[in-house]
Amino acid sequence: MMHAQSRVGSPRGYLYQLGAGTGWTSLPFLPLLRQPTLIMAGDDDPLIPLVNARLLRLLIPNARLHVYHGGHLSLVTEAADLAPVVDGFLAAADPRRDS
């Protein structure tokens, strides 16, 4: 539903974003992360392909990947469905936190 509407913005702005992303990468630093990490990615994201999330999962120790049906804006539009995933992750990461 939101897929066509999530592709807004000018082609020039998109090219500028791509250009900015080509100048720096965090890949060499990801294995240095030590805190538990939740990676959430949509299976139909027009901005960030799912392969990026899978790569993060491989490179970050103690990372958990949650793939949801939807795109980039689903974290907002489907917040009621995805918030429990975040809450469960945070509860598991902090044993002092009440359930």
N, C-alpha and C positions, 0 to 999 in steps of 0.2 A: 504494500500500500504506500508506504513512505518512500519507496525506492526511487521513483521518478522525481519526487519533490526534494530528495536529499542531494540531488546533483545540481545545486544552484551555485551561482557565482560566475564570474567571467572566465573565459579561457585564458586570458592574460594572467589573472590572479592565480589560476591553477598552475600555469607554467612558472610563475615566480615561486610558488611553494615547492615545486619539484626542484627548481634550481637551488633553493636554500637547503634542501635536504641532501643534495649531492656533495656539499662541501664538508660534511662532518658525519661521523658514524660513532655510535656508542658500542658497537659489537665487541671490540677488544676488552671493554670494561665490564660487560655483563657477567662473566664468570666470577668477578670479584664481589658481586652482591652476596650478602650473607643472610639477609632477613627473608622470611617467608614472603613470597610474592604471588599475588593473584593476577592473572592475565585474563582479561575478558575480551572476546572478539566475536563479531557477527560472521555468519557464514555467507552473507550477501552484502558485504561492505564495499561500496564503490570507491572509498578513499584509501583504505588500508586493507590489502588482501590478507586472507586468513593465513597464508604461508608466513607472513611476518610474525604473527602470534606463535605459530608453531616453532619458528626459529628462536624467538625469545624463550619459549619453554625449554628448548634444548640447551640453551646457553646459560640460563640463570639457575643456579643451584636452588633447591627448595622451592621451585616455582610450580604453580598449579594453573592449568589452562581450563577455562570454562568457555565453551563455544555455544553461543545462543543463536537461534534462528532470527535473522534480521540483519540490519545494516548498522551504519555508524551512529545513527540517531536513536537506536533502540535502547541505549542506556537511559535515555530521557523518556522516550515514548512507552517503554515497557518497564519502567522503574519498579512497579509493583511486583513484577515477576523476577527481576534481577536483584533487587535489594536484599532478599533473603540469601542469595548466593554470597554477597559481600558480607552480610552479617554472620553467616556461618563460617566464612573464612576468618573473619576477625575474632570470632569466639574461639575457634580452634587455635589461633595464634597466641591468644592470651588466656591461659588457664584461670586467671583471677577474675575474668569477666563472667558475670552471671548470665545464664542462658535465659 
